[in-house]
């Protein structure tokens, strides 16, 4: 998988897995990652599905309709990539925090849905529910930040609340931030995520 790795300040720093939105690339969220933490390792990844010339992390059947079979396959592929990258770059596999926007947030959420220890935490900007009818693993040790827009045409208030309830029901520690914007990522969200990260991981 095409990616970029920027080493953090120490070997023990957490690793941010940076997952772009539709049409993005492995460099899209480097600045966001560095805004949230000056110390973390940054692992930026490019989705290897192309839809109308735009990189994505998994296929979809239509706008807002996810290809669940492909999502499950790509989630497994991403989990294996993390295992291999931890060995290649020497970072702690148990200290990975996903930072995903839109399509990237969806596959990060899918990691949480499928693998108990894939992520120590996650920052999900404008995610959807990746799968329904699935029993989630115990996420008691996982802290999750969700950034959402009250006027988001792609991720409704109901969908965001449903995702919140699903991962909270799996015992995750969830913080939900509502902005007034639509689907775009804003500085306010990023600053809220930064404050959340300092509170949860920098004690």
N, C-alpha and C positions, 0 to 999 in steps of 0.2 A: 504494500500500500504506500502511495506517495506521501511523504511526510517530512517534517522538519523538527529537529530537536535542539533546543537551547538550554544549556546546562544552568542550573541555579547556583546560589551562593555556596551551598554545601551539599555534600553527598546525602545528608539526611533530610534535605528539603523535600516537601511534597512535590509531586508531579501533576501539573495541570494537563489533562487531555482536552485539547481544543478542537471542537467540532462545529464547523461552519454551517450556515444555512444554504438553501438551494442556490446554486450558481457561484458559491464561494470557493475558496481554496485553502491550502494548509497554512497560509500566512494571515488569513483574515482576522483571526482572534488573538494574534500575538500581542497586539497593543492592549486589548482588553485584559488578557491574562496578566500582563505586566502592571496594569493599573490596579488590579486586585491584589497582586503580591509581587514585590521586587525580588523575593528570594526563591520562588518556586522554579523548578525545572518546567519547561514548556514543551509539550509534544503536540504539534499541530498536524492534523491529518486531513488529507483530501479524500472525499468520497469517490469511490471507483465505479459508481453508476452514472451514466450520462443520459440526461433527459433533455432533448432539444438543445443539445450543446452545453448543458449546465450540469456540473458535478452534484451528485446527491449521494447519501449513504445507503439508500435502499430504494427500490422501485415503489411506485404508487399506481393505482388503477385509474384514479381521477383526482382532481383537486380535493384534498381532504379525505381521500379514500386510500388507505395504506395497503400495500401488497403484503399481507401478513406472512405468507410463506417466505418471501424474499427477505422480509425484515428479520425473521427468526434466523435464517441462514447468515445474513450479514452481521447480526449481533454475535453469533458464535465466532465468525471470522474476526470481528473486532476484539473480542475477548482473547482469542489466540494471539492476535497482533500485540496486545498489551503484554502478554506473557513473554513473547519473543523480544519485544522492545526493552523490557525490564532487564533481561539477560544481556542484550546487546549494549545498552547504555549504562547499566549498573545502577538503576534507580530502584527504590523499594516498591515492589509490586503491591504491597499492602497499604501504600500511602499515595494512591492515585485519586485525584478529584477531577471529575469531568466538568468542563465549562462548555455548554452547548447552546446554540441559538437555532430555533425553529427546527428544521430537519435534523440538525445536529443534536438538539435537545431531545428529539424523539428517539434517536437511537441510543442516547445516553440513558433515557428512561427505560428503554428496552433492556439495556444491560442490568439495570436494577431489578426489572421484572423477572429476569432469567437466572441471574447469578448472584448468590448471596454475598460473596466477597470480591466482586469485580471492582467495586469502587468504595473508597472510604467516605466519599461525599460527592455531591453534585450541585452545580449551579445550572439551573434549567431556565433559559430565557424563552418564553412563549412556546412551551411544549404542548403536545396533544397527548391523549391517552394512546399508547402504542398498541395495546392489545386489551381485549375484554374477555371475560370468562376464564381468566387464568389466576391460579393461586400463587400469590407472590411469596418469595422467600422471606425469612425473618430479617428485617432491616433495622433491628434495634440499635445496632452500632453505627448506623449511617445517618449523617446530617445532610439535609437537602434544602436548597433555596430555590423557590420558584418565582420568577419575575413575569408578570402578566399585564396586559393592557385591557382596561375596562371597555375600550372600543375596538378591540382586535377582531377583524372580520373573519380570520382563519381559526382562531382559538376562542370559542365563546366562554363566557363566564361559567356556564354550566359545565363545560368540558374541563376547564381549569379546576373547578371545585371537585369534580369527579376524580381527577388525577390526585389531587390533594388528599381526598378521603381514602383512595386506594393505597397510597404509600404510607399515609398515617396509620391506616388499619394494619399495615405490615410492621408497625412499631417504629417506623423511621421518625426522626426528629425533623419536622418540616416547618420552614418559615416561608410564608406567602406574602409577596409584595405586589400591590396593585398600583399601576400608574394609570394616567388618564389617556394615554396614547393608544394607537392601533397596534399593528404587528411589528413596527420598527423598534429596534433596540435603542434605548435612551441612556444618557449619562446618569440620570437619576437612578435607574435600575442598577447600573454598574457600581455606582457608589454605595447603594444599599447592599449589593452583593459583597463589596469590599468590607463593609462594616460587619456583615454576617460572618465572613470568613475570619476576620480578626477575632471575633467573639468565640467562634466554635473551634478554631484550630491554632490560635496563637497564644493561648493561655499558658 
